[in-house]
Each structure stands twice: as structure tokens, then as C-alpha cells.
């Protein structure tokens, strides 16, 4: 998608251009729930893939960022960068490798724990990704994230003007968002859902209600999407140790 088209879509939808990928993900999830009757399995797997792809792509972009880091122990970033040249790729900077590995280790720990808990709790199977709508959604999510990496860090040699911290903050932001959304969106919605089902409607499962499963999934996905867009760059920052 061209820059002009991205600006037009972002202006039309009223969201920052850098958050189009978040919006694309949640619009795909809403479509899947309403028209293809997706279950919680498909939703969680798409979420996990989205976070994993974001971390992997932006962490990779951080390896090519040419500018030194100005914060933290800035002196060690003043040494000669000694880039490694690759055919058809930007130069990779040795000084970025240790930082990327350390930050990925810290962020991946929480993500892997959450993924393990989700897989264990819901008994997820990769077979849930076998349907065409889910495959197309995963492709759209991955393509949206790849386009964001290209626009922010690779197009027109953008990596020359970015530091590895810039890319790592974007890479780890979904992990931080996941914690915030779990505490302040998912947990309250679950409490309200349980109170409503048991005390007010006197039913133990949404299957007893017309379109109950669809409604309950939308009750989670829509607020999660809104919160994720709201937690954009100027409202949510990741703290990195350099």
C-alpha cells in the first residue's frame, strides 16, 4: 500500500497510520466471528501469531538500525559500528546484536508463558488454522506487519536514521500491551460476563442464548481492539535497558 493510500485509509478511519496493522487484525477477527463463526481457538491463535510476527520482524529490523542509542550507557554506542555486509540486504551492525538478544529474551519470556497458558487452558490445535478464512487472516496480519516494518525502517534507507531502540520498542510493544489489556480489559470483562450469566440471566453458558457464543467473543474482541489502538505510541512506551 502506498504512503498516500495509507494516509487516506488512516484519515478515513480516524486512527494513526502506524496503528493500521492493529486495526486490520481486529477487523479480520470481527469478520471471522460474525461471518465464519470462529471459536476462541482461532482468535487466540491469530493473536499469538500477530504478536510473534511483530516481535520477530521488528527485532530483525533493529539489527540493521544504523544510529547509536542516545540514552542509557551512550558511550559504548560511540565505537565504530563495524557493519556486516550482506547481498541485497542493509548492513547488519554487530553492536545491535547483543541488545536485540537481551531484549528478546526478556520480552519473549512473558510471551511464551502467556502462549503456553493459552494453549494449555484452551487445548489449542494447529488444525484450527486449516480453514481458508483463517489462513487469509494470518496472511493479512503478517502482510500488514511486514508493510509497517518496510515503511518505518527499510523504505528509502530509513534504517540509517533509526536506532535499534526505535525498532525494539515497536517489537516489544504488543507484549506490553498484552499485559495491560489482560489486566484492564479482559479481566473486567470476564467478571462482568460471569456476573451477568450466573446472577442476572441464570444460565451457565452462552450457548443457551441466541448467537450467544458470537456475542461473547465480540464482547472481548471489540474492546481489546479499541484499547490496542488507544494505547498507541504517545500513550504507551516500552522501557528498555541498554
C-alpha positions, 0 to 999 in steps of 0.5 A, spaced: 500 500 500 502 506 498 504 512 503 498 516 500 493 510 500 495 509 507 494 516 509 487 516 506 485 509 509 488 512 516 484 519 515 478 515 513 478 511 519 480 516 524 486 512 527 494 513 526 497 510 520 502 506 524 496 503 528 493 500 521 496 493 522 492 493 529 486 495 526 486 490 520 487 484 525 481 486 529 477 487 523 479 480 520 477 477 527 470 481 527 469 478 520 471 471 522 466 471 528 460 474 525 461 471 518 465 464 519 463 463 526 470 462 529 471 459 536 476 462 541 481 457 538 482 461 532 482 468 535 487 466 540 491 463 535 491 469 530 493 473 536 499 469 538 501 469 531 500 477 530 504 478 536 510 473 534 510 476 527 511 483 530 516 481 535 520 477 530 520 482 524 521 488 528 527 485 532 530 483 525 529 490 523 533 493 529 539 489 527 540 493 521 538 500 525 544 504 523 544 510 529 547 509 536 542 509 542 542 516 545 540 514 552 542 509 557 550 507 557 551 512 550 558 511 550 559 504 548 554 506 542 560 511 540 565 505 537 565 504 530 559 500 528 563 495 524 557 493 519 556 486 516 555 486 509 550 482 506 547 481 498 541 485 497 540 486 504 542 493 509 548 492 513 547 488 519 551 492 525 554 487 530 553 492 536 545 491 535 546 484 536 547 483 543 541 488 545 536 485 540 538 478 544 537 481 551 531 484 549 528 478 546 529 474 551 526 478 556 520 480 552 519 473 549 519 470 556 512 473 558 510 471 551 511 464 551 508 463 558 502 467 556 502 462 549 503 456 553 497 458 558 493 459 552 494 453 549 494 449 555 487 452 558 484 452 551 487 445 548 489 449 542 490 445 535 494 447 529 488 444 525 484 450 527 488 454 522 486 449 516 480 453 514 481 458 508 478 464 512 483 463 517 489 462 513 487 469 509 487 472 516 494 470 518 496 472 511 493 479 512 496 480 519 503 478 517 502 482 510 500 488 514 506 487 519 511 486 514 508 493 510 509 497 517 516 494 518 518 496 510 515 503 511 518 505 518 525 502 517 527 499 510 523 504 505 528 509 502 534 507 507 530 509 513 534 504 517 540 509 517 536 514 521 533 509 526 536 506 532 535 499 534 531 502 540 526 505 535 525 498 532 525 494 539 520 498 542 515 497 536 517 489 537 516 489 544 510 493 544 504 488 543 507 484 549 506 490 553 500 491 551 498 484 552 499 485 559 495 491 560 489 489 556 489 482 560 489 486 566 484 492 564 480 489 559 479 482 559 479 481 566 473 486 567 470 483 562 470 476 564 467 478 571 462 482 568 460 476 563 460 471 569 456 476 573 451 477 568 450 469 566 450 466 573 446 472 577 442 476 572 440 471 566 441 464 570 444 460 565 451 457 565 453 458 558 452 462 552 450 457 548 443 457 551 442 464 548 441 466 541 448 467 537 450 467 544 457 464 543 458 470 537 456 475 542 461 473 547 467 473 543 465 480 540 464 482 547 472 481 548 474 482 541 471 489 540 474 492 546 481 489 546 481 492 539 479 499 541 484 499 547 490 496 542 489 502 538 488 507 544 494 505 547 498 507 541 505 510 541 504 517 545 500 513 550 504 507 551 512 506 551 516 500 552 522 501 557 528 498 555 535 497 558 541 498 554 
